[in-house]
């Protein structure tokens, strides 16, 4: 079986955001944005704490009014993860957010996000950049198709990838001209092919870290699929240093969706992955029950192990071998594989317990299998082999 080469991650410079570092070889961080009125401190903190519990690593809040600026310090004092102030239209809100403090005198925001295309012109953009530079606060420059400069629309005719990239590079050049380099860049679009093309072009032209997302993705179900298609395609090109899945409604489900996208693209695997075959007429074990039980009982694990559970013998042996641990089953019984080697016969009634026993024994010091070469090497390491 042929395996596609894993695309190396695009090498970007590092930018500190609170106690995290974005870019370089650091993890691809998952973030979300609150849906509350930011000035409602209690509601905003409660939602961020729910996001934290779900695994969110960076929280963003909208800051359209003075009351929102005044709430930032109280919010930051009650949360654990970095806080981003999201600014549109009024550059004064950006200046105020940069100056905001917690009750004990710490900086209230760990980063600001602005869109230079709607902040009120180049001079106001420069004023914000100077203050961010002087205070040592990083900034996300967010470019999207809805707020491109008029001259770029006239030049290209519509918000195409070339226009979005030119806009981003223009803003970077402006910031660099006054000595500011703590930037993370996004070049979002709600159209997946445009977003993929734009991020690909930008990565070829710049080494600034990128925040990746599909803007205005939509309802929870379709938005998740659309984000998976777009963000996944970008990640598989080696691009992206932080991501957000943008969904309508409660932001908490965004976190699980984001981690699933990272896991399925092999960009950040931080818990077990269970692979199971689809239901078909060849299935002769209760695969749905077995998979559900295994997933439920491994939900607390952090080991990035791949477990394959196949319910028939047509492809079972071959596909089970591609996982760290796997079962190839049929006619009420099966064989457990470890790193491609069959190690144990089991009956259907004992499959879940037996597989979980092997998961518990799995050598966590051995990295999970990532490539065809790794799998071939593992088969030569002297594991006990049983006859199939």
C-alpha positions in Angstrom: 0.0 0.0 0.0 1.4 3.4 -0.9 1.5 6.2 1.6 1.5 9.9 0.9 4.4 11.8 2.3 3.5 13.9 5.4 3.8 17.6 4.5 6.2 19.4 6.9 4.8 22.3 8.9 5.5 25.7 7.4 8.3 27.3 9.4 7.1 30.5 11.1 8.5 32.9 13.6 7.4 32.7 17.2 5.0 35.2 18.8 4.3 35.1 22.6 0.6 35.3 23.6 0.3 35.3 27.4 2.0 32.1 28.6 1.7 30.5 25.2 4.0 30.7 22.2 2.4 30.7 18.7 4.3 29.6 15.7 7.6 27.7 15.3 7.3 24.1 16.4 4.9 24.9 19.2 1.4 23.2 19.3 -1.3 24.5 17.0 -3.4 26.2 19.7 -7.2 26.1 19.7 -9.2 29.2 20.4 -12.8 30.4 20.5 -14.8 33.6 20.9 -17.5 34.4 23.4 -21.1 35.2 22.4 -21.9 37.3 25.5 -21.9 41.1 26.0 -18.4 41.6 27.1 -19.4 44.3 29.6 -21.5 41.5 31.4 -18.5 40.3 33.3 -20.2 37.4 35.1 -21.7 36.0 31.9 -18.5 36.4 29.9 -16.4 34.8 32.6 -18.8 31.9 33.0 -18.7 31.2 29.3 -14.9 31.4 29.1 -14.7 29.0 32.1 -16.9 26.6 30.2 -14.6 26.9 27.2 -11.6 26.3 29.4 -13.2 23.1 30.7 -13.8 22.0 27.1 -10.1 22.5 26.3 -10.0 26.0 24.8 -6.6 27.5 25.0 -7.2 31.1 24.0 -10.4 33.2 24.4 -11.4 36.2 22.4 -14.0 38.8 23.4 -15.6 41.5 21.3 -14.9 45.1 22.4 -17.2 47.5 20.5 -17.9 49.9 23.4 -16.1 51.7 26.3 -18.0 49.5 28.8 -16.4 46.5 27.2 -12.9 48.0 27.6 -13.7 48.7 31.2 -14.7 45.0 31.8 -11.5 43.5 30.4 -9.5 43.7 33.6 -12.1 42.0 35.7 -12.5 39.2 33.1 -8.8 38.5 32.8 -8.4 38.3 36.5 -10.9 35.4 36.6 -9.8 33.2 33.8 -6.7 31.0 33.2 -6.2 31.2 29.5 -4.9 34.2 27.4 -7.5 36.9 26.6 -7.8 38.6 23.2 -9.6 41.8 22.6 -11.4 41.8 19.2 -11.6 45.3 17.6 -13.5 46.5 14.6 -14.2 50.1 13.3 -13.1 52.1 16.4 -9.4 52.4 16.9 -10.0 54.0 20.3 -11.2 50.6 21.6 -7.9 49.1 20.5 -6.0 51.8 22.4 -8.2 51.4 25.4 -7.8 47.6 25.4 -4.1 47.8 25.2 -4.0 50.1 28.3 -6.5 48.1 30.3 -5.3 46.6 33.6 -6.5 43.9 36.0 -7.4 44.9 39.5 -3.9 43.9 40.7 -2.2 45.9 37.9 -1.5 43.3 35.4 -2.1 43.8 31.7 -5.7 42.8 30.9 -5.3 41.6 27.3 -2.7 39.2 26.0 -3.3 40.1 22.4 -5.5 42.4 20.3 -7.2 41.5 17.0 -7.8 44.3 14.5 -8.8 44.5 10.9 -6.8 47.4 9.3 -9.3 47.5 6.5 -12.1 48.8 8.8 -10.1 50.5 11.6 -10.3 54.0 10.1 -7.3 54.4 7.8 -3.6 53.9 7.8 -2.7 56.6 10.4 -5.1 55.1 13.0 -3.7 51.7 12.3 -0.2 53.0 12.9 -1.3 54.6 16.1 -2.6 51.3 17.4 0.6 49.5 16.2 2.8 52.0 18.0 1.0 51.5 21.3 1.1 47.7 20.9 4.9 48.0 20.1 5.6 50.2 23.1 3.6 47.9 25.5 4.9 44.7 24.0 1.5 43.3 23.2 1.1 41.0 20.1 -1.6 41.6 17.5 -3.5 39.6 15.0 -4.0 41.3 11.8 -7.2 40.0 10.4 -7.8 40.3 6.7 -11.0 39.1 5.2 -13.0 39.4 2.0 -15.6 41.7 3.4 -13.2 44.6 4.3 -10.6 44.8 1.6 -9.2 48.2 0.7 -11.0 50.0 -2.2 -7.9 50.2 -4.3 -7.4 46.4 -4.2 -11.0 45.8 -5.1 -10.5 48.1 -8.1 -7.2 46.4 -9.0 -8.5 42.8 -8.8 -12.3 43.3 -9.4 -13.3 41.1 -6.4 -11.9 39.7 -3.1 -9.7 37.1 -4.7 -6.8 35.3 -3.0 -4.2 37.6 -4.6 -6.0 40.6 -3.2 -6.3 39.2 0.3 -2.6 38.3 0.4 -1.5 41.7 -1.0 -3.6 43.4 1.7 -2.0 41.3 4.5 1.5 41.9 3.2 0.8 45.6 2.9 -0.3 45.8 6.6 2.7 43.8 7.6 5.0 46.2 5.8 3.4 49.2 7.5 3.8 47.7 10.9 7.4 46.6 10.3 8.2 50.1 9.1 7.6 51.4 12.6 9.5 48.6 14.3 6.7 46.2 15.2 7.0 42.5 14.5 4.7 40.7 17.1 2.1 39.8 14.5 -0.1 36.8 13.8 -2.0 36.9 10.5 -5.3 35.6 9.3 -6.6 35.8 5.7 -10.1 34.4 6.1 -12.9 33.8 3.6 -16.3 32.1 4.0 -15.6 30.4 0.6 -13.5 27.3 1.3 -11.5 27.1 -2.0 -10.7 30.8 -1.7 -9.5 30.4 1.9 -7.3 27.4 1.0 -5.7 29.2 -1.9 -5.2 32.4 0.1 -3.5 30.8 3.0 -1.3 28.8 0.6 -0.2 31.9 -1.2 0.4 33.8 2.0 2.5 31.1 3.5 4.7 31.1 0.4 5.2 34.9 0.9 5.7 35.2 4.6 7.0 33.5 7.8 4.6 35.2 10.2 2.4 32.7 12.1 -1.1 32.3 10.9 -4.5 32.0 12.6 -6.6 29.7 10.4 -10.4 29.6 10.2 -13.3 29.6 7.8 -15.2 32.8 8.6 -19.0 32.7 8.8 -19.0 28.9 8.5 -22.6 28.6 9.5 -24.8 26.3 11.7 -23.2 23.7 14.0 -23.6 20.7 11.6 -22.8 22.3 8.3 -20.3 24.8 9.8 -18.3 21.9 11.3 -18.2 20.1 8.0 -17.2 23.3 6.2 -14.5 24.1 8.7 -13.2 20.6 8.5 -12.9 20.8 4.8 -11.3 24.2 4.8 -9.1 24.2 7.9 -8.2 20.5 7.3 -7.0 21.3 3.8 -4.9 24.2 5.0 -3.4 22.2 7.8 -2.5 19.4 5.4 -0.5 21.9 3.5 1.6 22.4 6.6 0.0 25.8 7.3 -1.5 27.1 10.6 -0.3 27.9 14.1 -3.7 28.5 15.8 -7.2 27.7 14.7 -10.8 28.5 15.4 -13.9 26.6 14.2 -16.6 29.3 13.9 -20.0 28.0 14.6 -23.4 29.6 15.1 -24.6 29.5 18.7 -22.9 28.2 21.8 -19.1 28.3 21.2 -18.2 25.3 23.4 -18.8 22.7 20.6 -16.2 24.6 18.6 -13.5 23.2 20.8 -14.2 19.5 20.2 -14.6 20.2 16.5 -11.2 21.9 16.4 -9.4 19.2 18.2 -11.0 16.6 16.0 -9.8 18.4 12.9 -6.3 18.6 14.3 -6.4 14.9 15.3 -7.7 13.7 11.9 -5.0 15.7 10.0 -2.2 14.4 12.3 -1.3 17.9 13.3 -2.0 17.6 17.0 -3.1 14.3 18.4 -3.7 14.6 22.1 -6.1 11.7 22.8 -6.8 8.2 21.4 -8.3 7.9 17.9 -10.7 5.0 17.3 -11.1 3.9 13.6 -14.0 1.7 12.7 -15.3 0.3 9.5 -18.7 1.3 8.2 -21.7 -0.9 8.6 -22.3 -3.3 5.7 -23.9 -6.6 5.0 -20.7 -8.5 5.8 -20.8 -7.3 9.4 -21.4 -10.2 11.8 -20.5 -8.8 15.2 -22.1 -6.0 17.2 -19.5 -3.5 16.0 -21.5 -0.4 17.0 -21.8 -1.4 20.6 -18.1 -2.4 20.8 -16.9 0.8 19.3 -19.1 2.9 21.6 -17.9 1.1 24.7 -14.2 1.4 23.7 -14.6 5.1 23.0 -16.4 5.7 26.2 -13.9 3.9 28.3 -10.9 5.6 26.6 -12.4 9.1 26.8 -10.2 10.1 29.8 -6.9 9.0 28.1 -4.3 11.4 26.8 -2.1 9.0 25.0 -2.3 9.6 21.2 -2.8 6.0 20.4 -4.6 4.8 17.2 -7.0 1.9 17.8 -8.7 0.2 14.8 -11.8 -1.9 15.2 -12.8 -3.7 12.0 -15.9 -5.9 11.9 -15.2 -8.3 9.0 -12.3 -10.2 7.5 -12.4 -8.6 4.0 -10.2 -5.7 4.9 -9.8 -6.2 8.6 -6.4 -7.8 8.7 -4.8 -5.2 6.4 -6.5 -2.2 8.0 -6.0 -3.3 11.6 -2.3 -3.4 10.9 -2.2 0.3 10.2 -3.0 1.2 13.8 -1.1 1.0 17.1 -3.6 -1.5 18.3 -6.4 -3.1 16.3 -9.0 -5.8 16.1 -9.8 -7.7 12.9 -13.1 -9.6 13.7 -15.5 -11.9 12.1 -17.9 -14.7 13.0 -18.0 -13.8 16.6 -14.3 -13.8 17.2 -11.2 -11.7 16.3 -7.5 -11.1 16.5 -5.8 -8.2 18.2 -2.9 -6.6 16.5 -0.2 -4.5 18.1 1.9 -2.4 15.8 1.0 -4.6 12.9 1.7 -7.9 14.6 -1.1 -10.3 15.6 -0.8 -11.1 19.3 -4.0 -12.4 20.7 -7.2 -14.3 19.7 -10.4 -13.1 21.4 -14.1 -14.0 21.4 -16.7 -11.2 20.7 -17.8 -11.2 24.3 -14.3 -10.3 25.6 -13.2 -8.0 22.8 -13.8 -4.7 24.7 -12.0 -5.8 27.9 -9.2 -7.5 26.0 -8.6 -4.5 23.8 -8.6 -2.1 26.8 -6.1 -4.4 28.6 -3.8 -4.0 25.6 -4.3 -0.2 25.6 -3.3 -0.2 29.3 -0.2 -2.2 28.4 0.7 -0.1 25.4 4.2 1.3 25.7 3.7 5.0 26.0 7.5 5.5 25.5 7.1 4.3 21.9 5.7 7.0 19.6 2.5 6.1 17.8 2.9 4.8 14.3 3.0 7.8 11.8 4.3 6.4 8.6 4.6 3.3 6.5 8.3 3.2 7.3 7.5 3.2 11.0 5.1 0.3 10.6 7.6 -1.7 8.6 10.3 -1.1 11.3 8.0 -2.1 14.1 7.3 -5.5 12.5 11.0 -6.3 12.8 11.3 -5.5 16.5 10.9 -9.1 17.7 7.3 -8.9 18.9 5.8 -12.3 19.6 3.7 -13.4 16.6 0.8 -15.8 16.7 -0.5 -17.7 13.8 -3.5 -16.1 12.1 
